[in-house]
Amino acid sequence: IRIFQKLFIKGNWFVEHKKTQLKQEILNKKMFLDLDTMGLQGELRTQEPMSRHTSWKTGGNADYYYIASDINDLAKFISELPTSTPITWIGFGSNLLVRDGGVPGVVVSVVGLFNELKKINETDIFIGAGVSCVKAAHFSAKHGLEGIEFLAGIPGTIGGALAMNAGAYGMAMASNYQCYSLPAEILVDGNTVQVIRKRETFEDLLSRF
């Protein structure tokens, strides 16, 4: 009886797994981008397993996965996309659980991009969205600045921390006003613009970035 139960469970899992794969294939056929990749310097992958890019090592395929060579290349790629194309941004994937059905549209990796980290003056530092939280915390401490030391315990990027108002040890990104009162550079329709985010844009584990 136990052997039969094990075989039944394995057989049922196999059937469900095949159903999931079939659904993914159907979804993939619905998503096709006709892009002019001749002017792009980055790498565009199709049907990229997201399990390669998350700390959980799980998840189905992304319809498209783009690794830009630099910020200008990224801006060009975004401008080439149809406006209806879903875009998902990913950093280290340390707090990302992807479903078996994968991610529709385009996944853009910022790993290796937005990694500038520099001291502006005696009280301010510039941190790119792709910089790891741990590195940012250590850099700040090295220059005698305080306010983001809690980031030393968060295994992600500054971009992700801002997007979800990450926090630890009773502090969060919204805890320090200077963390987000300065202008933030964002891409809109392939162009770089500057906006100022105010305090009320942050909530528990949520922000408008």
Secondary structure as UniProt FT lines:
FT   HELIX           2..30
FT   HELIX           37..39
FT   STRAND          43..49
FT   HELIX           50..52
FT   TURN            55..56
FT   STRAND          61..67
FT   HELIX           71..80
FT   TURN            83..84
FT   STRAND          87..90
FT   TURN            94..95
FT   TURN            100..101
FT   STRAND          103..109
FT   TURN            111..112
FT   STRAND          117..119
FT   STRAND          125..127
FT   TURN            129..130
FT   HELIX           133..142
FT   TURN            143..144
FT   HELIX           149..153
FT   HELIX           158..164
FT   STRAND          167..168
FT   TURN            169..170
FT   STRAND          171..172
FT   HELIX           173..175
FT   HELIX           178..181
FT   STRAND          184..188
FT   TURN            189..190
FT   STRAND          191..195
FT   HELIX           199..201
FT   TURN            204..205
//
